[in-house]
Amino acid sequence: MRLHELTPEKKVNKARKRLGRGVASGQGKTAGRGTKGYHSRSGSGTRPGFEGGQMPLQRRLPKRGFYNVFKTDYAIVNIRDLNRFESGARVDSEAMVAAGLIKSRNSPVKLLGQGEISVAVSVQVAAISNSARQKVEAAGGKVEVK
């Protein structure tokens, strides 16, 4: 194979169909939409989920469950993650964001008791489990629920 024998693959460089560019173009005037009717007009087209007048799927299926709009979504932190702080440190949401434990300082934090803690820290959280409270206090730390 030589350089002058190379040709592009078929239909790779096919130009797009330019609609409505004069009668002589073959796709002028009505631009391939036909003459009259719903689909010939601008702005025509159905909304997502439209099934031609048939009852759409999202309305045929039964509603299930309940979405509680008042639910509090806590950022979860475990006891074992607090070992990265120094002894006597004050651990609040800003310190946890700086340490990379949670993403936002505005989200309420719940401390769970998975793992062990070996440093005495002062913890300020929105919620805490009983086992986590016992482990922090057994290590010599303090717990403040705000």
C-alpha positions, 0 to 999 in steps of 0.5 A, spaced: 500 500 500 502 506 498 500 513 500 497 515 493 492 509 494 489 511 501 482 513 500 477 515 506 472 510 508 465 510 505 460 515 508 466 518 513 466 524 510 458 525 508 456 532 508 450 533 513 443 534 509 442 542 509 434 543 509 430 549 507 436 552 502 432 553 496 427 549 492 433 547 487 437 543 493 432 538 493 430 539 501 428 546 500 421 549 501 418 544 506 425 541 508 422 534 508 417 535 513 411 535 508 406 540 507 401 540 512 400 537 519 402 537 526 409 535 524 410 540 519 409 546 524 415 549 528 415 547 535 412 540 534 414 534 537 411 530 543 413 531 551 418 525 554 413 519 556 408 521 551 405 514 548 400 517 543 394 518 547 395 511 551 396 512 558 403 513 559 407 508 563 409 513 569 401 513 570 399 506 569 404 504 575 402 504 582 405 509 587 409 506 592 412 509 598 413 515 602 418 521 601 419 524 608 421 531 606 423 533 613 428 527 614 435 529 616 441 526 612 447 526 616 454 525 614 456 519 617 463 518 621 466 512 625 470 512 631 476 509 628 476 515 624 478 520 629 484 517 631 488 521 626 486 527 631 491 529 636 490 528 643 486 534 646 484 536 640 477 539 638 473 535 633 467 539 630 465 539 623 470 544 620 476 540 623 472 534 620 472 537 613 479 539 614 481 532 615 477 530 609 472 526 613 466 529 611 465 534 604 461 540 607 461 543 614 454 545 613 451 537 613 450 535 620 455 529 623 453 523 626 458 519 630 458 511 630 461 507 634 465 502 629 472 501 631 476 503 637 479 510 639 486 511 642 486 519 643 482 523 648 478 528 643 473 533 645 467 531 640 462 536 637 457 533 633 449 533 631 448 526 633 452 520 636 450 513 638 451 510 645 457 506 643 460 511 640 459 516 646 461 510 651 468 509 647 470 517 647 468 518 654 472 511 656 478 514 652 478 520 656 474 525 651 468 529 651 462 529 647 458 535 646 451 534 642 449 541 638 
